Amino acid sequence: MRKHLSILFIVAGLAGMIFSTSCTKLEDETSSSSMSKATIKGEALANLDLSNDTNATGGFEIQLEKVPNGTTVFARINSMDLDPNPNVQIDYQDITFQVTVENGEYEVEVYAGKGNVDVKLITDQFEYNQKINDSTREMKVFTHVDENVVVINNQIKFVELLFN
């Protein structure tokens, strides 16, 4: 009986050693403060006033106005794009950055690697009382089609966001 218990303890000990040494620790060793970054910025515009869509000679020319302050812009990346040696054992997650439009402009800083990082720009919709002419206004929902841009570390990229 003692012999069986001794063998059982030895087998259990060996199994424990095998399992404890065969595990690979997978964790992010880079802190967010040391990550390289890229900047995406630009204007956010929409045709909020149809009554001014003329040029100096009286011809038709769309004049875009700044979207309202507080309109939200999201920039979404997948963390796999930041890993120089992606590992199939890791479930890479999306990282979303958020800023608001101020005075018709936005600027968002995203993590970027030495290689290409795909960024999807997504915006809120907004409702605005669009001016049709001097006496007519019409409530309209303005939307922006999601845009895909590519950045690398330390890059500044200008992207104009047009709402319809």
Stockholm file with secondary structure:
# STOCKHOLM 1.0

chainA/1-164         MRKHLSILFIVAGLAGMIFSTSCTKLEDETSSSSMSKATIKGEALANLDLSNDTNATGGFEIQLEKVPNGTTVFARINSMDLDPNPNVQIDYQDITFQVTVENGEYEVEVYAGKGNVDVKLITDQFEYNQKINDSTREMKVFTHVDENVVVINNQIKFVELLFN
#=GR chainA/1-164 SS CHHHHHHHHHHHHHHHHHHHHHCCCCCCCSCGGGSCEEEEEEEEEECCBGGGCBCTTSCBCCCCEECCTTCEEEEEEEGGGGCSSCCTTSCCCEEEEEEECBTTEEEEEEECCSSCEEEEEEECCEEEEEEEETTEEEEEEECCCCEEEEECTTCEEECCEEEC
#=GC SS_cons         CHHHHHHHHHHHHHHHHHHHHHCCCCCCCSCGGGSCEEEEEEEEEECCBGGGCBCTTSCBCCCCEECCTTCEEEEEEEGGGGCSSCCTTSCCCEEEEEEECBTTEEEEEEECCSSCEEEEEEECCEEEEEEEETTEEEEEEECCCCEEEEECTTCEEECCEEEC
//
